[in-house]
Each structure stands twice: as structure tokens, then as C-alpha cells.
Amino acid sequence: MTNIGLIIIGDEILSGKRQDKHLSKFIEILAERGLALSWARYLGDDRALIVEELKRAFASGDLVISCGGIGATPDDHTRQAAAAALGQDLALHPEARELIWQRVLQTAAEQGTTPDPDHPDTLRRFEMGQFPSGARIIPNPYNKIPGFYVGDVHFVPGFPVMAHPMMAWVLDERYPHLRRTVGVLEKSLIVQGAMEATLTPLMETIEADFPGIKVFSLPSVDHPQWGRHIELGVKGEAIHLDAAYAALKAGLVHYGATVGTELVR
């Protein structure tokens, strides 16, 4: 199965000036297609750090979406970092230039002004269409200013109203073969009277006996309903889930744990 990663870039996220809305929404978009997020990274507006992260992304073979930093102001570094990570220069993408010019024309018509392709403001806007060599366009349904992708690494704006439909476009247009009717499911139960260390051999056995199944353990010390407990469960594709869950329950009986509420998600 293809790993799917998310990179979220912006000092404003790390400082708390803005709350990240990308992680939860991307998880939702993936779930609607029977998919799940494998990893996520948060980075500030530090070009050197972004270059290193993108080098890893390009080399990973993962499906990656990067949000933020593709504008043309001094604190936007993602386009330049992508080019550096690939060892390339930036160049104005012809299709991107046309899309940006269409936006300039639209804005001028709304304001009753005359557009000038050589005006400094227009030239700065064209900078948003400078991408690494070989990049292709991700359409932006909000204002036409496109994102781009190279290989399996995709770059969208930081604005949620733009980024989220562009994320969906990437999945639907480039990776329809990854869509699954039934995605990753999970079953778990509340375990009391046992410690994680004691149950670790059982968890390891379940994962060894059922390929593709992951065991998860979420301990809590002060839950208002269950008090000190462990939510112990399995997740994976439906074909193996029921058998793995049955083995987990049987193993808990063997270890003398008290099994409470069962949960299915």
C-alpha cells in the first residue's frame, strides 16, 4: 500500500497565530476514499529545513502533499526549496502564467482598471507560477492561481479554502486506483486490571499472526467513565480484522484481564 504523507509549512502555525486546519481535513478527505494518513510534518518558514524535508519526500516514493509557502512574498520558500531539493532552477510554467494572467484580467475587470502584463505587480504575481523543471499543474478552483507537482510530491497553498479541494483533486485525478470501497477499520475494547507491559507479548503475537493488521494501545489514568484503563484494539482491512479481534479477545482472557466496552469505528 502507498504511504501518504502531509507537510504543513508556516511560522504562523508553529507560533499559534493560526490554527492548523489541514491535518484533520486531509484525514477526512482520505477516509472518504478509504485511505489513511501515514505521516505528517510541521515546518516553519526556514528554507534550509524545507529543502531537507522535501529531499526526503522526493526520495521516499510516498504520495505527499505540502501545504503553504508557494506564494511570492519573502516568507514564502516552498517553490525555491522544491527546486533546490531537486537540484533544479525555477522557471515560469507557461500554463501557470496563463492561469495567473486570467486572474489578473478578472481582478482588473472587477476593479475597472486596465491590466498591464509588464506592471511590477503583475510580474510579481507571475512569480507564483515559477516551478521546478518538469512540474505539472494542480488547478485551483478558488482563484485560478495553481499549485504544482513533481513526481508524487504535490504543492498547494496554505489557505484551506484553496488547499482542500486541491487535495481532493490530487487523489481523484492522479490516484483513483488507490481508492478503496472499504477502508481501514478498527475494533477495540476497554481493558481494566492489566498493564501494557504485561500485554505486549499478546500484541506482538497478533501482529505476527495477522499480516496487515496493526495493534494499538491507548492507556488512560483518569477517564471519567472507565478510570484507569487501556483501550486495546486492532486496525486494518476488513478481510483480516474479525479474526485478529477474536484472537485479541481470547488472549486477554488468557492474561486474566477484565474486558469492558467494545468499540467499532
C-alpha positions, 0 to 999 in steps of 0.5 A: 500500500502507498504511504501518504504523507502531509507537510504543513509549512508556516511560522504562523502555525508553529507560533499559534497565530493560526490554527492548523486546519489541514491535518484533520481535513486531509484525514477526512478527505482520505477516509472518504476514499478509504485511505489513511494518513501515514505521516505528517510534518510541521515546518516553519518558514526556514528554507534550509529545513524545507529543502531537507524535508522535501529531499526526503519526500522526493526520495521516499516514493510516498504520495505527499502533499505540502501545504503553504509557502508557494506564494511570492512574498519573502516568507514564502520558500516552498517553490525555491526549496522544491527546486533546490531539493531537486537540484533544479532552477525555477522557471515560469510554467507557461500554463501557470502564467496563463492561469495567473494572467486570467486572474489578473484580467478578472481582478482588473475587470472587477476593479475597472482598471486596465491590466498591464502584463509588464506592471511590477505587480503583475510580474510579481504575481507571475512569480507564483507560477515559477516551478521546478523543471518538469512540474505539472499543474494542480488547478485551483478552483478558488482563484485560478492561481495553481499549485504544482507537482513533481513526481508524487510530491504535490504543492498547494497553498496554505489557505484551506479554502484553496488547499482542500479541494486541491487535495481532493483533486490530487487523489481523484485525478492522479490516484483513483486506483488507490481508492478503496470501497472499504477502508481501514477499520478498527475494533477495540475494547476497554481493558481494566486490571492489566498493564501494557507491559504485561500485554505486549507479548499478546500484541506482538503475537497478533501482529505476527499472526495477522499480516496487515493488521496493526495493534494499538494501545491507548492507556488512560489514568483518569477517564471519567467513565472507565478510570484507569484503563487501556483501550486495546484494539486492532486496525486494518482491512476488513478481510483480516480484522474479525479474526485478529479481534477474536484472537485479541479477545481470547488472549486477554482472557488468557492474561486474566484481564477484565474486558469492558466496552467494545468499540467499532469505528 
